[in-house]
């Protein structure tokens, strides 16, 4: 924010040091941190550097509040390239979980964690695995079904392949194909992206067209 950016370095440093004690709104913490980081004052810069070095997620976690959801949607669709793997509404890929209801599944802290370390917690049925078959062939993709009888893998081309378990030699644990976006995006963009994802719940999810499927649903019900 312009007001925080215009603060004298000494005042910005005092507000930062006493941000919790004085009840500074958390949505302003990132702006205050950036004011210190970009200050020409060596003491202010050192305070920002010390905070950033205190934990890998110290700066990213400043993005759990504040931000502009509309700007975040632009990041989601462009700089973040999230639609390559994730679906929102009818748009996007299938290699990652759909994000229509992500705000109901994950708290803001977990959203930031997933952007910082995608491998920390992988949604069941997603993540990339390598499957070695008995004949030596390799299959890469996400496993959508794993039973004592068969293994189903969605390949990188989106096509499913099912293999008898007797033909499966090894399966590697799933890993996320997503890069650590929290480290790739500038902090203000990350905050906007998180703000957008925090809006993805049942109130923003696309509604099913019941009129278009009414007759079909009635037949199923009968």
N, C-alpha and C positions, 0 to 999 in steps of 0.2 A: 504494500500500500504506500501511496505517496507520502502520507504523514509520517509513517514509521521510517521510510527511506530518508526523510529530511531531518530526522533527529540528529542532534549533536552526538558524536561517538560516545562521549562520557555518559550522556543520558540514556542512549540505547543500551550501553553496557549495564548500567544500573537497573534498567527495566528488565533486561534479560536475567541478570543475577537474582532479582527478586520476583521473577515472573510467577512463581507458585505462591509465595508468601503474600503477594499483592493481588492475587486472583486475576492475573491478566488472562483474557479470553484465549483459549487454546488455539482458536483459528488464526490468531495473530502471531503465534510462536514462530512459524516458519518465516514470516515476513521479517520479524525481528532478528532471527538468526541470519537471514540473508543480508540484512543491513549491516550486521557485524562482519560478516564474511567479506563483503565488498567494500568495507570501510577502508580509508587510507590510514586509519589509526592502527598502529602495531598492536596495542593492547586489545582492541576490539577484534582484530583478526586472530589473535592468539586465543581469545575466548571461544571464538567460533571453531577454530581448529581443534581445541581441546575437547569441545563437545562432540564434534564429528568423529574424533578418534576414540571416544569413550565406548562405543559399541557399533557394530556393523549396521545396525538398524536405527541408530540414533536419529540421523537426519530423515530417512524415509518415514519414520513413525511420526514426524511432525506433520505428515500429510493426512492423518486420519480424520481431521476436521477441516472445515473451510473449503475453499475451492469453488469453481464454477462448473456445474454439471454440463451446461451447453458447450463450454470450451472443452470439457473432458470428453464429450462425445466426438468432437473433432479429432482429439488425440487418439481416441479408441479406433476410429476409422482410418486414420492417416498415419501419424508418426508411430503409434504403437503397433500398427498392422495386426490388431487383435482378431480381425475378421478372417484372417488366413486360417485360423484354427478353431475359433469360437463362433457360435451362432447366437445372434440376437434377432428375435423375430424370424423372418424368412431369409435373413442375410447371414453369410458366414460359412465357415467350414465345420467339419465334424471330428477333427482330430483331438479337440479339447472339449470339455463340457460346455453345454449351453449356458449362457450368462443371464438369461431373462430374469431369473429369481436369485441371482447371486447374493443380493443384499439380505435375503431371508435365510440363506445357508451360512453366510460368513459375516462375522462382526468386522467393523472397519480395520481393526488390528490384523485380523486374519487375511483380509484383502491385501493389505500392504505386505504381509509376510509372503503371500503367494506370488506377489509381483517381485519381491526381493529374492526369494529362494523357492522357485517353483517345485523343487524336489522335496521340500519339507513335508508336504502332505499331498499325495496324488489321489484324486477322485477315483473311486473304483471303476474299472472299465476304461480308464484312460491312461496315458503314459505309453511310451514306446518300449516294446520288448523285442528281443531277437529270439527266434525259434529255430532250433536246429532239428531237422528231420532225420530219420534213420538212414536215408540214402545220402546224407550229407548236404542236402539243399538247405539254404537259409531263407527264412521268411521274417520280414520286419513289419511291425505295425502294432496296433493296440488290441489287446485281448478282450473280447466282449463275452466270451463264454469259455469256461474251463471246468470240465466235468471228468469223472473217471473214464468216460467213453470217448469224449472228443474235445477238441480245442478249436475255437473260432477266432480268426485274426482279421481285422480290418486293415488292409495294406495302405501304403502311402497314396495309392491311386483311388482309395475309397471303396475298393471292391473287397468283399468278404471271402475268406477261404476257410474251409472246415477240414480238419485233419483228425483221423482216428488217433486216440491217445497212444495206441501201440506203435504208431509211426513217429511219435514225438520223442526226440532224444533229450534235448535240454531246452529250458526256457529261462531267459534272463529276467531279473526283477524289472518292473517298469520304471522308466525315467522320463521326466518331462522334456519335451522338445522345445519348450518355451525358454527364451533367454531371460536373464534377470532384468526385467524391464525397469525396476526401481533404480537400477544403477545406470541404465542407458538414457533415461529421460531426465531432463532438468527438473529440479524439485518442484517448481511451480506447475509444470506439465503433469508431473506425477500426482500432485494434489488435485488437479482438475480431473484427471482420470479416475482417481479414487472417488471423488465427489460424484462423478457420473455413475460408477458402479454401485455406489450407495443408493442410487435411485432405482436400481433394477429390482423391483419386487412385483407383487401381484397387481399393484395399481398401475404399473407401466407396461406390464407384459401384454403382448398382442392378444386380443380376444379372439376365440375361435368363432368362425362364421357359422352359427347354428342354422341360419336359413339355408345356406348352401348344402348343408349335410342333414337337414331335418328329415327328409324322406328316408335317407339311408339309415339314420339312427333309429327311425321308427321301425324299419324292417328288422334291424338287429334286435330291437327290444321285443319284437314279436317272435 
